[in-house]
Amino acid sequence: MVEIDFAPVPASAQKLAFSRDAGAYPLWVRCGKGGIKKIGGVMALDIRDAGRGVREASS
C-alpha cells in the first residue's frame, strides 16, 4: 500500500496503520510541507530534498 501526501494528513496515518495491521507493507511518500510522524512498521520516504535538487540542477 502506498500513500502519497503533500501535507501531514491524520487520516493517512490511520490508513497506513490499518494496512500494516492487515498484513500489507505500507509506504508513506511525502513530497510537501510538514513533518512525517513515525509509525511503527510503516516505511516513510521523504522526497522533498530530492525535488529541490532536481529543480536546482535544471536552473
CHARMM-style PDB file with segment names, atoms N, HN, CA, C and O in Angstrom:
ATOM      1  N   MET     1       0.837  -1.146   0.000  1.00  0.00      PROA
ATOM      2  CA  MET     1       0.000   0.000   0.000  1.00  0.00      PROA
ATOM      3  C   MET     1       0.890   1.219   0.000  1.00  0.00      PROA
ATOM      4  O   MET     1       1.803   1.316   0.820  1.00  0.00      PROA
ATOM      5  N   VAL     2       0.646   2.147  -0.897  1.00  0.00      PROA
ATOM      6  HN  VAL     2      -0.095   2.068  -1.563  1.00  0.00      PROA
ATOM      7  CA  VAL     2       1.428   3.380  -0.990  1.00  0.00      PROA
ATOM      8  C   VAL     2       0.496   4.556  -0.771  1.00  0.00      PROA
ATOM      9  O   VAL     2      -0.569   4.641  -1.381  1.00  0.00      PROA
ATOM     10  N   GLU     3       0.905   5.457   0.101  1.00  0.00      PROA
ATOM     11  HN  GLU     3       1.771   5.388   0.596  1.00  0.00      PROA
ATOM     12  CA  GLU     3       0.168   6.691   0.363  1.00  0.00      PROA
ATOM     13  C   GLU     3       1.096   7.842   0.003  1.00  0.00      PROA
ATOM     14  O   GLU     3       2.220   7.915   0.501  1.00  0.00      PROA
ATOM     15  N   ILE     4       0.632   8.739  -0.858  1.00  0.00      PROA
ATOM     16  HN  ILE     4      -0.280   8.679  -1.262  1.00  0.00      PROA
ATOM     17  CA  ILE     4       1.428   9.895  -1.273  1.00  0.00      PROA
ATOM     18  C   ILE     4       0.727  11.135  -0.749  1.00  0.00      PROA
ATOM     19  O   ILE     4      -0.450  11.360  -1.031  1.00  0.00      PROA
ATOM     20  N   ASP     5       1.469  11.952   0.028  1.00  0.00      PROA
ATOM     21  HN  ASP     5       2.425  11.769   0.257  1.00  0.00      PROA
ATOM     22  CA  ASP     5       0.893  13.148   0.632  1.00  0.00      PROA
ATOM     23  C   ASP     5       1.778  14.360   0.403  1.00  0.00      PROA
ATOM     24  O   ASP     5       3.006  14.275   0.390  1.00  0.00      PROA
ATOM     25  N   PHE     6       1.108  15.496   0.223  1.00  0.00      PROA
ATOM     26  HN  PHE     6       0.110  15.565   0.235  1.00  0.00      PROA
ATOM     27  CA  PHE     6       1.800  16.773   0.106  1.00  0.00      PROA
ATOM     28  C   PHE     6       1.783  17.535   1.422  1.00  0.00      PROA
ATOM     29  O   PHE     6       2.446  18.564   1.547  1.00  0.00      PROA
ATOM     30  N   ALA     7       1.035  17.046   2.402  1.00  0.00      PROA
ATOM     31  HN  ALA     7       0.495  16.210   2.300  1.00  0.00      PROA
ATOM     32  CA  ALA     7       0.952  17.646   3.733  1.00  0.00      PROA
ATOM     33  C   ALA     7       0.618  16.532   4.727  1.00  0.00      PROA
ATOM     34  O   ALA     7       0.087  15.492   4.337  1.00  0.00      PROA
ATOM     35  N   PRO     8       0.928  16.747   6.022  1.00  0.00      PROA
ATOM     36  CA  PRO     8       0.591  15.732   7.010  1.00  0.00      PROA
ATOM     37  C   PRO     8      -0.930  15.572   7.115  1.00  0.00      PROA
ATOM     38  O   PRO     8      -1.637  16.551   7.356  1.00  0.00      PROA
ATOM     39  N   VAL     9      -1.425  14.382   6.942  1.00  0.00      PROA
ATOM     40  HN  VAL     9      -0.851  13.586   6.746  1.00  0.00      PROA
ATOM     41  CA  VAL     9      -2.858  14.116   6.982  1.00  0.00      PROA
ATOM     42  C   VAL     9      -3.107  12.999   8.006  1.00  0.00      PROA
ATOM     43  O   VAL     9      -2.659  11.871   7.803  1.00  0.00      PROA
ATOM     44  N   PRO    10      -3.815  13.301   9.104  1.00  0.00      PROA
ATOM     45  CA  PRO    10      -4.052  12.261  10.120  1.00  0.00      PROA
ATOM     46  C   PRO    10      -4.736  11.018   9.546  1.00  0.00      PROA
ATOM     47  O   PRO    10      -4.438   9.904   9.974  1.00  0.00      PROA
ATOM     48  N   ALA    11      -5.631  11.189   8.600  1.00  0.00      PROA
ATOM     49  HN  ALA    11      -5.874  12.094   8.252  1.00  0.00      PROA
ATOM     50  CA  ALA    11      -6.322  10.033   8.015  1.00  0.00      PROA
ATOM     51  C   ALA    11      -5.334   9.115   7.296  1.00  0.00      PROA
ATOM     52  O   ALA    11      -5.533   7.901   7.260  1.00  0.00      PROA
ATOM     53  N   SER    12      -4.284   9.678   6.729  1.00  0.00      PROA
ATOM     54  HN  SER    12      -4.122  10.665   6.758  1.00  0.00      PROA
ATOM     55  CA  SER    12      -3.270   8.857   6.055  1.00  0.00      PROA
ATOM     56  C   SER    12      -2.572   7.947   7.055  1.00  0.00      PROA
ATOM     57  O   SER    12      -2.350   6.768   6.777  1.00  0.00      PROA
ATOM     58  N   ALA    13      -2.225   8.491   8.218  1.00  0.00      PROA
ATOM     59  HN  ALA    13      -2.405   9.448   8.444  1.00  0.00      PROA
ATOM     60  CA  ALA    13      -1.570   7.686   9.252  1.00  0.00      PROA
ATOM     61  C   ALA    13      -2.478   6.539   9.674  1.00  0.00      PROA
ATOM     62  O   ALA    13      -2.006   5.426   9.903  1.00  0.00      PROA
ATOM     63  N   GLN    14      -3.776   6.803   9.778  1.00  0.00      PROA
ATOM     64  HN  GLN    14      -4.159   7.708   9.591  1.00  0.00      PROA
ATOM     65  CA  GLN    14      -4.721   5.752  10.154  1.00  0.00      PROA
ATOM     66  C   GLN    14      -4.798   4.664   9.083  1.00  0.00      PROA
ATOM     67  O   GLN    14      -4.811   3.475   9.401  1.00  0.00      PROA
ATOM     68  N   LYS    15      -4.848   5.077   7.807  1.00  0.00      PROA
ATOM     69  HN  LYS    15      -4.837   6.043   7.549  1.00  0.00      PROA
ATOM     70  CA  LYS    15      -4.914   4.096   6.711  1.00  0.00      PROA
ATOM     71  C   LYS    15      -3.651   3.249   6.664  1.00  0.00      PROA
ATOM     72  O   LYS    15      -3.714   2.040   6.439  1.00  0.00      PROA
ATOM     73  N   LEU    16      -2.507   3.885   6.877  1.00  0.00      PROA
ATOM     74  HN  LEU    16      -2.456   4.867   7.060  1.00  0.00      PROA
ATOM     75  CA  LEU    16      -1.242   3.154   6.848  1.00  0.00      PROA
ATOM     76  C   LEU    16      -1.168   2.138   7.981  1.00  0.00      PROA
ATOM     77  O   LEU    16      -0.753   0.998   7.771  1.00  0.00      PROA
ATOM     78  N   ALA    17      -1.570   2.548   9.179  1.00  0.00      PROA
ATOM     79  HN  ALA    17      -1.907   3.474   9.349  1.00  0.00      PROA
ATOM     80  CA  ALA    17      -1.565   1.627  10.323  1.00  0.00      PROA
ATOM     81  C   ALA    17      -2.544   0.479  10.082  1.00  0.00      PROA
ATOM     82  O   ALA    17      -2.240  -0.665  10.419  1.00  0.00      PROA
ATOM     83  N   PHE    18      -3.701   0.760   9.512  1.00  0.00      PROA
ATOM     84  HN  PHE    18      -3.949   1.690   9.239  1.00  0.00      PROA
ATOM     85  CA  PHE    18      -4.678  -0.279   9.208  1.00  0.00      PROA
ATOM     86  C   PHE    18      -4.114  -1.281   8.209  1.00  0.00      PROA
ATOM     87  O   PHE    18      -4.258  -2.490   8.389  1.00  0.00      PROA
ATOM     88  N   SER    19      -3.471  -0.779   7.157  1.00  0.00      PROA
ATOM     89  HN  SER    19      -3.354   0.203   7.012  1.00  0.00      PROA
ATOM     90  CA  SER    19      -2.916  -1.689   6.148  1.00  0.00      PROA
ATOM     91  C   SER    19      -1.780  -2.531   6.731  1.00  0.00      PROA
ATOM     92  O   SER    19      -1.635  -3.706   6.392  1.00  0.00      PROA
ATOM     93  N   ARG    20      -0.981  -1.928   7.605  1.00  0.00      PROA
ATOM     94  HN  ARG    20      -1.099  -0.974   7.880  1.00  0.00      PROA
ATOM     95  CA  ARG    20       0.084  -2.687   8.287  1.00  0.00      PROA
ATOM     96  C   ARG    20      -0.516  -3.808   9.112  1.00  0.00      PROA
ATOM     97  O   ARG    20      -0.035  -4.940   9.073  1.00  0.00      PROA
ATOM     98  N   ASP    21      -1.569  -3.498   9.859  1.00  0.00      PROA
ATOM     99  HN  ASP    21      -1.960  -2.578   9.891  1.00  0.00      PROA
ATOM    100  CA  ASP    21      -2.215  -4.488  10.716  1.00  0.00      PROA
ATOM    101  C   ASP    21      -2.887  -5.595   9.898  1.00  0.00      PROA
ATOM    102  O   ASP    21      -3.078  -6.708  10.387  1.00  0.00      PROA
ATOM    103  N   ALA    22      -3.243  -5.277   8.645  1.00  0.00      PROA
ATOM    104  HN  ALA    22      -3.087  -4.373   8.247  1.00  0.00      PROA
ATOM    105  CA  ALA    22      -3.877  -6.262   7.763  1.00  0.00      PROA
ATOM    106  C   ALA    22      -2.847  -7.123   7.037  1.00  0.00      PROA
ATOM    107  O   ALA    22      -3.214  -8.010   6.268  1.00  0.00      PROA
ATOM    108  N   GLY    23      -1.553  -6.866   7.278  1.00  0.00      PROA
ATOM    109  HN  GLY    23      -1.255  -6.145   7.903  1.00  0.00      PROA
ATOM    110  CA  GLY    23      -0.508  -7.690   6.689  1.00  0.00      PROA
ATOM    111  C   GLY    23       0.181  -7.098   5.483  1.00  0.00      PROA
ATOM    112  O   GLY    23       1.012  -7.762   4.863  1.00  0.00      PROA
ATOM    113  N   ALA    24      -0.147  -5.845   5.126  1.00  0.00      PROA
ATOM    114  HN  ALA    24      -0.822  -5.305   5.629  1.00  0.00      PROA
ATOM    115  CA  ALA    24       0.493  -5.193   3.977  1.00  0.00      PROA
ATOM    116  C   ALA    24       1.823  -4.573   4.408  1.00  0.00      PROA
ATOM    117  O   ALA    24       2.148  -4.525   5.595  1.00  0.00      PROA
ATOM    118  N   TYR    25       2.569  -4.108   3.436  1.00  0.00      PROA
ATOM    119  HN  TYR    25       2.305  -4.148   2.472  1.00  0.00      PROA
ATOM    120  CA  TYR    25       3.828  -3.400   3.673  1.00  0.00      PROA
ATOM    121  C   TYR    25       3.630  -1.961   3.222  1.00  0.00      PROA
ATOM    122  O   TYR    25       3.927  -1.628   2.075  1.00  0.00      PROA
ATOM    123  N   PRO    26       3.129  -1.096   4.116  1.00  0.00      PROA
ATOM    124  CA  PRO    26       2.793   0.266   3.719  1.00  0.00      PROA
ATOM    125  C   PRO    26       4.014   1.164   3.553  1.00  0.00      PROA
ATOM    126  O   PRO    26       5.004   1.051   4.275  1.00  0.00      PROA
ATOM    127  N   LEU    27       3.905   2.052   2.580  1.00  0.00      PROA
ATOM    128  HN  LEU    27       3.100   2.144   1.994  1.00  0.00      PROA
ATOM    129  CA  LEU    27       4.944   3.046   2.298  1.00  0.00      PROA
ATOM    130  C   LEU    27       4.284   4.408   2.236  1.00  0.00      PROA
ATOM    131  O   LEU    27       3.322   4.609   1.495  1.00  0.00      PROA
ATOM    132  N   TRP    28       4.806   5.347   3.018  1.00  0.00      PROA
ATOM    133  HN  TRP    28       5.588   5.184   3.619  1.00  0.00      PROA
ATOM    134  CA  TRP    28       4.287   6.711   3.046  1.00  0.00      PROA
ATOM    135  C   TRP    28       5.287   7.596   2.302  1.00  0.00      PROA
ATOM    136  O   TRP    28       6.411   7.783   2.766  1.00  0.00      PROA
ATOM    137  N   VAL    29       4.891   8.131   1.171  1.00  0.00      PROA
ATOM    138  HN  VAL    29       3.978   7.979   0.794  1.00  0.00      PROA
ATOM    139  CA  VAL    29       5.735   9.016   0.376  1.00  0.00      PROA
ATOM    140  C   VAL    29       5.309  10.444   0.664  1.00  0.00      PROA
ATOM    141  O   VAL    29       4.148  10.804   0.469  1.00  0.00      PROA
ATOM    142  N   ARG    30       6.249  11.256   1.127  1.00  0.00      PROA
ATOM    143  HN  ARG    30       7.192  10.964   1.285  1.00  0.00      PROA
ATOM    144  CA  ARG    30       5.961  12.647   1.458  1.00  0.00      PROA
ATOM    145  C   ARG    30       6.717  13.557   0.509  1.00  0.00      PROA
ATOM    146  O   ARG    30       7.920  13.394   0.305  1.00  0.00      PROA
ATOM    147  N   CYS    31       6.013  14.509  -0.067  1.00  0.00      PROA
ATOM    148  HN  CYS    31       5.036  14.641   0.098  1.00  0.00      PROA
ATOM    149  CA  CYS    31       6.656  15.413  -1.022  1.00  0.00      PROA
ATOM    150  C   CYS    31       6.193  16.851  -0.845  1.00  0.00      PROA
ATOM    151  O   CYS    31       6.328  17.648  -1.773  1.00  0.00      PROA
ATOM    152  N   GLY    32       5.660  17.204   0.297  1.00  0.00      PROA
ATOM    153  HN  GLY    32       5.551  16.557   1.051  1.00  0.00      PROA
ATOM    154  CA  GLY    32       5.175  18.568   0.524  1.00  0.00      PROA
ATOM    155  C   GLY    32       5.664  19.110   1.846  1.00  0.00      PROA
ATOM    156  O   GLY    32       6.758  18.779   2.304  1.00  0.00      PROA
ATOM    157  N   LYS    33       4.845  19.946   2.456  1.00  0.00      PROA
ATOM    158  HN  LYS    33       3.956  20.215   2.084  1.00  0.00      PROA
ATOM    159  CA  LYS    33       5.209  20.610   3.703  1.00  0.00      PROA
ATOM    160  C   LYS    33       4.851  19.758   4.905  1.00  0.00      PROA
ATOM    161  O   LYS    33       4.039  18.838   4.814  1.00  0.00      PROA
ATOM    162  N   GLY    34       5.472  20.079   6.035  1.00  0.00      PROA
ATOM    163  HN  GLY    34       6.133  20.826   6.109  1.00  0.00      PROA
ATOM    164  CA  GLY    34       5.155  19.412   7.287  1.00  0.00      PROA
ATOM    165  C   GLY    34       6.048  18.215   7.555  1.00  0.00      PROA
ATOM    166  O   GLY    34       6.745  17.719   6.670  1.00  0.00      PROA
ATOM    167  N   GLY    35       6.005  17.771   8.787  1.00  0.00      PROA
ATOM    168  HN  GLY    35       5.438  18.174   9.506  1.00  0.00      PROA
ATOM    169  CA  GLY    35       6.831  16.647   9.202  1.00  0.00      PROA
ATOM    170  C   GLY    35       6.183  15.310   8.913  1.00  0.00      PROA
ATOM    171  O   GLY    35       5.023  15.230   8.507  1.00  0.00      PROA
ATOM    172  N   ILE    36       6.947  14.280   9.128  1.00  0.00      PROA
ATOM    173  HN  ILE    36       7.889  14.345   9.457  1.00  0.00      PROA
ATOM    174  CA  ILE    36       6.457  12.919   8.952  1.00  0.00      PROA
ATOM    175  C   ILE    36       6.413  12.275  10.330  1.00  0.00      PROA
ATOM    176  O   ILE    36       7.441  12.130  10.991  1.00  0.00      PROA
ATOM    177  N   LYS    37       5.221  11.892  10.755  1.00  0.00      PROA
ATOM    178  HN  LYS    37       4.385  12.010  10.218  1.00  0.00      PROA
ATOM    179  CA  LYS    37       5.072  11.200  12.029  1.00  0.00      PROA
ATOM    180  C   LYS    37       5.507   9.754  11.836  1.00  0.00      PROA
ATOM    181  O   LYS    37       5.007   9.062  10.949  1.00  0.00      PROA
ATOM    182  N   LYS    38       6.437   9.298  12.667  1.00  0.00      PROA
ATOM    183  HN  LYS    38       6.843   9.860  13.387  1.00  0.00      PROA
ATOM    184  CA  LYS    38       6.897   7.915  12.554  1.00  0.00      PROA
ATOM    185  C   LYS    38       5.826   6.975  13.075  1.00  0.00      PROA
ATOM    186  O   LYS    38       5.254   7.185  14.145  1.00  0.00      PROA
ATOM    187  N   ILE    39       5.567   5.939  12.301  1.00  0.00      PROA
ATOM    188  HN  ILE    39       6.031   5.768  11.432  1.00  0.00      PROA
ATOM    189  CA  ILE    39       4.591   4.922  12.659  1.00  0.00      PROA
ATOM    190  C   ILE    39       5.309   3.583  12.585  1.00  0.00      PROA
ATOM    191  O   ILE    39       5.864   3.233  11.544  1.00  0.00      PROA
ATOM    192  N   GLY    40       5.302   2.839  13.673  1.00  0.00      PROA
ATOM    193  HN  GLY    40       4.851   3.124  14.519  1.00  0.00      PROA
ATOM    194  CA  GLY    40       5.962   1.544  13.697  1.00  0.00      PROA
ATOM    195  C   GLY    40       5.458   0.626  12.594  1.00  0.00      PROA
ATOM    196  O   GLY    40       4.249   0.473  12.419  1.00  0.00      PROA
ATOM    197  N   GLY    41       6.371   0.015  11.849  1.00  0.00      PROA
ATOM    198  HN  GLY    41       7.353   0.140  11.990  1.00  0.00      PROA
ATOM    199  CA  GLY    41       6.002  -0.915  10.796  1.00  0.00      PROA
ATOM    200  C   GLY    41       5.601  -0.267   9.483  1.00  0.00      PROA
ATOM    201  O   GLY    41       5.167  -0.952   8.557  1.00  0.00      PROA
ATOM    202  N   VAL    42       5.746   1.066   9.395  1.00  0.00      PROA
ATOM    203  HN  VAL    42       6.099   1.622  10.147  1.00  0.00      PROA
ATOM    204  CA  VAL    42       5.413   1.799   8.169  1.00  0.00      PROA
ATOM    205  C   VAL    42       6.676   2.486   7.669  1.00  0.00      PROA
ATOM    206  O   VAL    42       7.297   3.265   8.392  1.00  0.00      PROA
ATOM    207  N   MET    43       7.050   2.194   6.428  1.00  0.00      PROA
ATOM    208  HN  MET    43       6.545   1.562   5.840  1.00  0.00      PROA
ATOM    209  CA  MET    43       8.203   2.859   5.836  1.00  0.00      PROA
ATOM    210  C   MET    43       7.793   4.249   5.354  1.00  0.00      PROA
ATOM    211  O   MET    43       6.692   4.431   4.835  1.00  0.00      PROA
ATOM    212  N   ALA    44       8.680   5.225   5.527  1.00  0.00      PROA
ATOM    213  HN  ALA    44       9.575   5.077   5.949  1.00  0.00      PROA
ATOM    214  CA  ALA    44       8.415   6.588   5.068  1.00  0.00      PROA
ATOM    215  C   ALA    44       9.533   7.012   4.139  1.00  0.00      PROA
ATOM    216  O   ALA    44      10.710   6.790   4.423  1.00  0.00      PROA
ATOM    217  N   LEU    45       9.161   7.618   3.033  1.00  0.00      PROA
ATOM    218  HN  LEU    45       8.205   7.798   2.802  1.00  0.00      PROA
ATOM    219  CA  LEU    45      10.117   8.119   2.055  1.00  0.00      PROA
ATOM    220  C   LEU    45       9.862   9.608   1.880  1.00  0.00      PROA
ATOM    221  O   LEU    45       8.807  10.006   1.387  1.00  0.00      PROA
ATOM    222  N   ASP    46      10.821  10.429   2.280  1.00  0.00      PROA
ATOM    223  HN  ASP    46      11.678  10.105   2.681  1.00  0.00      PROA
ATOM    224  CA  ASP    46      10.703  11.883   2.179  1.00  0.00      PROA
ATOM    225  C   ASP    46      11.461  12.323   0.932  1.00  0.00      PROA
ATOM    226  O   ASP    46      12.692  12.293   0.913  1.00  0.00      PROA
ATOM    227  N   ILE    47      10.742  12.728  -0.103  1.00  0.00      PROA
ATOM    228  HN  ILE    47       9.742  12.751  -0.088  1.00  0.00      PROA
ATOM    229  CA  ILE    47      11.393  13.098  -1.366  1.00  0.00      PROA
ATOM    230  C   ILE    47      11.455  14.610  -1.555  1.00  0.00      PROA
ATOM    231  O   ILE    47      11.724  15.079  -2.661  1.00  0.00      PROA
ATOM    232  N   ARG    48      11.212  15.380  -0.497  1.00  0.00      PROA
ATOM    233  HN  ARG    48      10.994  14.999   0.402  1.00  0.00      PROA
ATOM    234  CA  ARG    48      11.260  16.841  -0.611  1.00  0.00      PROA
ATOM    235  C   ARG    48      12.646  17.322  -0.999  1.00  0.00      PROA
ATOM    236  O   ARG    48      12.774  18.171  -1.881  1.00  0.00      PROA
ATOM    237  N   ASP    49      13.688  16.802  -0.364  1.00  0.00      PROA
ATOM    238  HN  ASP    49      13.584  16.112   0.353  1.00  0.00      PROA
ATOM    239  CA  ASP    49      15.049  17.235  -0.696  1.00  0.00      PROA
ATOM    240  C   ASP    49      15.426  16.826  -2.107  1.00  0.00      PROA
ATOM    241  O   ASP    49      16.129  17.567  -2.795  1.00  0.00      PROA
ATOM    242  N   ALA    50      14.976  15.667  -2.551  1.00  0.00      PROA
ATOM    243  HN  ALA    50      14.405  15.065  -1.992  1.00  0.00      PROA
ATOM    244  CA  ALA    50      15.269  15.207  -3.911  1.00  0.00      PROA
ATOM    245  C   ALA    50      14.639  16.146  -4.933  1.00  0.00      PROA
ATOM    246  O   ALA    50      15.256  16.461  -5.951  1.00  0.00      PROA
ATOM    247  N   GLY    51      13.431  16.589  -4.672  1.00  0.00      PROA
ATOM    248  HN  GLY    51      12.929  16.334  -3.846  1.00  0.00      PROA
ATOM    249  CA  GLY    51      12.757  17.519  -5.581  1.00  0.00      PROA
ATOM    250  C   GLY    51      13.478  18.848  -5.678  1.00  0.00      PROA
ATOM    251  O   GLY    51      13.581  19.424  -6.761  1.00  0.00      PROA
ATOM    252  N   ARG    52      13.980  19.341  -4.544  1.00  0.00      PROA
ATOM    253  HN  ARG    52      13.896  18.873  -3.665  1.00  0.00      PROA
ATOM    254  CA  ARG    52      14.733  20.598  -4.565  1.00  0.00      PROA
ATOM    255  C   ARG    52      16.004  20.433  -5.383  1.00  0.00      PROA
ATOM    256  O   ARG    52      16.386  21.336  -6.126  1.00  0.00      PROA
ATOM    257  N   GLY    53      16.668  19.271  -5.249  1.00  0.00      PROA
ATOM    258  HN  GLY    53      16.358  18.537  -4.644  1.00  0.00      PROA
ATOM    259  CA  GLY    53      17.895  19.034  -6.001  1.00  0.00      PROA
ATOM    260  C   GLY    53      17.654  19.007  -7.506  1.00  0.00      PROA
ATOM    261  O   GLY    53      18.480  19.496  -8.276  1.00  0.00      PROA
ATOM    262  N   VAL    54      16.545  18.448  -7.922  1.00  0.00      PROA
ATOM    263  HN  VAL    54      15.873  18.051  -7.297  1.00  0.00      PROA
ATOM    264  CA  VAL    54      16.206  18.403  -9.343  1.00  0.00      PROA
ATOM    265  C   VAL    54      15.958  19.798  -9.861  1.00  0.00      PROA
ATOM    266  O   VAL    54      16.441  20.153 -10.936  1.00  0.00      PROA
ATOM    267  N   ARG    55      15.208  20.605  -9.112  1.00  0.00      PROA
ATOM    268  HN  ARG    55      14.816  20.316  -8.238  1.00  0.00      PROA
ATOM    269  CA  ARG    55      14.929  21.984  -9.541  1.00  0.00      PROA
ATOM    270  C   ARG    55      16.215  22.794  -9.640  1.00  0.00      PROA
ATOM    271  O   ARG    55      16.391  23.572 -10.578  1.00  0.00      PROA
ATOM    272  N   GLU    56      17.128  22.611  -8.659  1.00  0.00      PROA
ATOM    273  HN  GLU    56      16.986  21.980  -7.897  1.00  0.00      PROA
ATOM    274  CA  GLU    56      18.379  23.364  -8.672  1.00  0.00      PROA
ATOM    275  C   GLU    56      19.250  22.936  -9.852  1.00  0.00      PROA
ATOM    276  O   GLU    56      19.892  23.785 -10.470  1.00  0.00      PROA
ATOM    277  N   ALA    57      19.290  21.662 -10.177  1.00  0.00      PROA
ATOM    278  HN  ALA    57      18.769  20.972  -9.675  1.00  0.00      PROA
ATOM    279  CA  ALA    57      20.121  21.170 -11.269  1.00  0.00      PROA
ATOM    280  C   ALA    57      19.614  21.650 -12.613  1.00  0.00      PROA
ATOM    281  O   ALA    57      20.401  21.831 -13.543  1.00  0.00      PROA
ATOM    282  N   SER    58      18.308  21.861 -12.730  1.00  0.00      PROA
ATOM    283  HN  SER    58      17.669  21.715 -11.975  1.00  0.00      PROA
ATOM    284  CA  SER    58      17.772  22.284 -14.024  1.00  0.00      PROA
ATOM    285  C   SER    58      17.867  23.788 -14.216  1.00  0.00      PROA
ATOM    286  O   SER    58      17.570  24.278 -15.305  1.00  0.00      PROA
ATOM    287  N   SER    59      18.269  24.534 -13.204  1.00  0.00      PROA
ATOM    288  HN  SER    59      18.511  24.136 -12.319  1.00  0.00      PROA
ATOM    289  CA  SER    59      18.384  26.001 -13.318  1.00  0.00      PROA
ATOM    290  C   SER    59      19.573  26.416 -14.143  1.00  0.00      PROA
ATOM    291  OT1 SER    59      19.807  27.609 -14.332  1.00  0.00      PROA
TER     292      SER     59
END
